[in-house]
């Protein structure tokens, strides 16, 4: 994996890390280092993750026998990949699961150590014991920040902090800084000058996700599992049947769509396209 990374073969790097993780004993001291390497490649935009990669992340995320740290790391990476694929609803659920799993770690789990590279590793090649607690805290902070960004609540400072946390992680693994993602948006001539702000507001609404508050009354959820999701669109969340019924009558009935369903007049957000 290390040699593949050194020559820029990130697909080979990811495959080697995953093979080592799957093939080793659960008691192997370097097991988490392999999982950290695989998930880091998945969440750094170095390659386009395959369906098999997503399934590998899901398998560990749902494996109750896997260590808490491995599961939380899988949930975070899966959320990142799904978001980049445009599946924002499932990405948000994966990020929420990461926060809940990491937050629920016992004191005994947090006190454990895993072997990971640090600044000295590049000089002597040795992995160092690293406490699990701070790694979990970093996952909670980054997943929460990504959720806030997806919900349209993150400040520029929070976004910058999330990028810096990612760069610190990749530096520890010896991968260098992660590629900086870039986006370009243009409101074309079909948008009248007086409608620009309205279009921006609609786009912001279309590109944010819910799940932290009830879409009916606005009540904040202490735990995501306490909110019920709309079974049809899987984008709206409610704290009670009353709120769901009220929201349905107030307009959700006209906006609710199955995944992949569109009707004339719908506002569509297309992510991941490239062009000149």
C-alpha positions in Angstrom: 0.0 0.0 0.0 2.8 2.4 0.9 4.7 1.8 -2.3 1.5 2.2 -4.4 0.9 5.6 -2.6 4.4 6.7 -3.2 4.0 6.3 -7.0 0.5 7.8 -7.1 -1.3 4.5 -7.6 -4.2 5.3 -5.2 -6.4 2.5 -6.6 -3.6 0.0 -5.8 -3.0 1.6 -2.4 -6.7 1.3 -1.4 -7.0 -2.3 -2.7 -3.8 -3.3 -0.7 -5.0 -1.7 2.5 -8.5 -3.4 2.2 -6.9 -6.8 1.4 -4.7 -6.6 4.4 -7.6 -5.5 6.7 -9.8 -8.4 5.5 -7.0 -11.0 5.6 -5.5 -10.3 9.0 -6.6 -11.4 12.4 -8.7 -9.2 14.6 -5.9 -9.2 17.1 -3.3 -7.9 14.7 -1.9 -4.7 16.1 -1.8 -2.9 12.7 -5.3 -3.8 11.7 -6.8 -0.4 12.2 -3.9 1.2 10.4 -4.9 -0.7 7.3 -8.6 0.4 7.7 -7.5 4.0 8.3 -5.5 3.9 5.1 -8.4 2.5 3.0 -11.0 4.8 4.4 -8.6 7.8 4.0 -8.2 7.1 0.3 -12.0 6.9 0.0 -12.5 10.3 1.6 -9.8 12.3 -0.1 -11.0 12.5 -3.7 -7.9 10.6 -4.9 -10.0 8.0 -6.8 -13.6 7.5 -7.8 -14.8 4.9 -5.3 -16.5 1.8 -6.9 -19.7 0.1 -5.8 -17.5 -2.6 -4.2 -15.8 0.1 -2.1 -19.1 1.4 -0.9 -20.2 -2.2 0.0 -16.9 -2.7 1.9 -17.6 0.4 3.9 -21.2 -0.6 4.6 -20.1 -4.1 5.7 -17.8 -2.8 8.4 -20.2 0.0 9.4 -22.9 -2.6 10.1 -20.6 -5.2 11.7 -21.5 -5.2 15.4 -18.4 -7.4 16.1 -16.1 -4.8 14.6 -14.3 -2.3 16.9 -16.2 1.0 17.5 -13.5 3.0 15.9 -13.5 0.9 12.7 -17.3 1.2 12.4 -17.3 5.0 13.0 -14.5 5.4 10.5 -16.5 3.4 7.9 -19.6 5.4 8.5 -17.8 8.7 8.0 -16.1 7.5 4.8 -19.3 6.1 3.5 -21.1 9.4 4.2 -18.4 11.3 2.3 -18.5 8.9 -0.7 -22.3 9.0 -0.9 -22.4 12.8 -0.7 -20.0 13.0 -3.6 -22.2 10.6 -5.5 -25.2 13.0 -5.0 -27.0 10.7 -2.5 -27.2 13.4 0.1 -30.0 11.8 2.1 -28.1 8.6 2.7 -24.9 10.5 3.2 -26.5 12.5 6.0 -27.8 9.3 7.7 -24.3 7.8 7.5 -22.7 11.0 9.1 -25.3 11.0 11.8 -24.6 7.3 12.5 -20.9 8.1 12.7 -21.6 10.8 15.3 -23.8 8.6 17.4 -21.5 5.6 17.3 -18.4 7.6 18.2 -20.2 9.5 20.9 -21.5 6.3 22.5 -18.0 4.8 22.9 -17.3 3.6 26.4 -14.5 5.0 28.6 -12.7 1.6 28.1 -12.9 1.9 24.3 -11.6 5.5 24.4 -8.6 4.5 26.5 -7.4 1.9 24.1 -4.6 2.6 21.6 -4.1 1.7 17.9 -0.9 1.8 15.9 -0.7 4.7 13.5 2.0 6.7 11.7 3.0 10.2 12.9 5.6 12.8 12.0 8.4 10.5 13.1 7.2 7.5 11.1 8.6 8.9 7.8 12.0 9.0 9.4 12.1 5.6 11.1 9.2 3.7 9.6 7.7 2.9 13.0 4.0 3.2 13.9 3.2 4.7 17.2 0.5 3.9 19.8 -2.3 6.5 19.4 -5.2 6.9 21.8 -8.6 6.0 20.4 -10.5 8.8 22.2 -9.0 11.8 20.3 -9.6 9.9 17.0 -13.2 9.4 17.8 -13.5 13.1 18.9 -12.0 14.1 15.5 -14.5 12.0 13.7 -17.4 13.5 15.6 -16.2 17.0 14.9 -15.6 16.4 11.2 -18.9 14.5 10.6 -20.8 17.1 12.6 -19.2 19.9 10.5 -20.0 18.1 7.3 -23.6 17.7 8.4 -23.9 21.4 9.3 -22.5 22.3 5.8 -25.1 20.0 4.2 -27.8 21.5 6.3 -26.7 25.0 5.2 -25.6 26.0 8.8 -21.8 25.8 8.6 -19.8 29.0 8.8 -16.7 29.6 6.6 -14.5 29.0 9.6 -16.1 25.6 10.2 -15.6 24.6 6.6 -11.9 25.7 6.8 -11.4 23.7 10.0 -12.9 20.6 8.4 -10.5 20.8 5.5 -7.5 21.3 7.9 -8.5 18.3 10.0 -8.5 16.2 6.8 -5.1 17.5 5.8 -3.7 16.7 9.3 -5.0 13.2 8.9 -3.5 12.6 5.5 -0.2 14.1 6.7 -0.1 11.5 9.5 -0.6 8.7 7.0 2.2 10.1 4.8 -0.2 10.9 1.9 0.5 14.6 1.7 -2.3 17.1 1.5 -5.6 16.0 0.1 -6.5 17.4 -3.3 -8.5 20.7 -2.9 -12.0 20.3 -4.4 -13.2 23.1 -6.7 -16.6 24.1 -7.8 -17.8 26.6 -10.3 -21.4 27.9 -10.5 -23.0 30.3 -12.9 -26.5 31.7 -13.1 -27.1 31.9 -16.8 -28.8 34.6 -18.8 -32.2 32.9 -18.5 -32.3 34.1 -14.9 -33.7 37.7 -14.8 -31.6 40.0 -12.6 -34.4 40.5 -10.2 -34.8 36.8 -9.7 -31.2 36.0 -8.8 -31.7 36.0 -5.0 -34.8 33.9 -5.3 -33.0 31.3 -7.4 -30.1 31.2 -4.9 -32.6 30.6 -2.1 -34.2 27.8 -4.0 -30.8 26.2 -4.8 -29.8 26.5 -1.1 -33.0 24.7 -0.1 -32.5 22.0 -2.8 -28.9 21.3 -1.7 -29.4 21.0 2.0 -30.5 18.0 3.9 -32.7 17.5 7.0 -32.6 15.2 10.0 -31.5 17.4 12.8 -34.8 19.1 13.3 -38.4 18.3 12.7 -39.6 19.6 9.3 -43.0 20.2 10.8 -42.5 22.2 14.1 -38.7 22.8 14.0 -38.0 20.9 17.2 -34.4 19.8 17.5 -33.8 16.0 17.7 -31.5 14.9 20.6 -30.9 11.6 18.7 -31.6 11.2 15.1 -33.4 7.9 15.7 -36.2 9.9 17.4 -37.2 11.5 14.2 -39.3 9.5 11.7 -38.4 9.8 8.0 -40.9 10.2 5.2 -41.2 6.7 3.7 -41.6 8.0 0.2 -38.9 10.7 -0.4 -36.7 9.8 2.6 -35.8 13.5 2.8 -38.3 14.9 5.3 -38.2 14.2 9.1 -40.9 14.5 11.7 -41.1 14.2 15.5 -44.7 13.0 15.5 -47.5 11.9 13.2 -49.2 15.2 13.8 -46.3 17.2 12.4 -46.1 14.8 9.4 -49.8 15.2 8.6 -49.7 19.0 9.0 -46.6 19.2 6.8 -48.2 17.0 4.2 -51.2 19.3 3.9 -49.1 22.4 4.0 -47.2 21.5 0.9 -45.0 18.4 1.3 -47.7 16.5 -0.7 -46.8 18.5 -3.8 -43.0 18.3 -3.3 -42.7 14.6 -2.2 -41.0 12.4 -4.8 -39.6 8.9 -4.9 -35.9 8.7 -5.5 -35.3 9.3 -9.2 -38.8 10.7 -9.8 -39.3 14.0 -11.5 -42.2 16.1 -12.6 -42.5 19.1 -14.9 -41.4 22.2 -13.1 -39.2 20.5 -10.6 -35.9 22.2 -9.6 -33.1 19.7 -10.2 -29.6 19.8 -8.7 -27.0 18.0 -10.7 -23.7 17.3 -8.9 -20.4 16.2 -10.2 -20.7 17.5 -13.8 -17.6 19.0 -15.5 -17.4 21.2 -18.5 -16.0 24.4 -20.0 
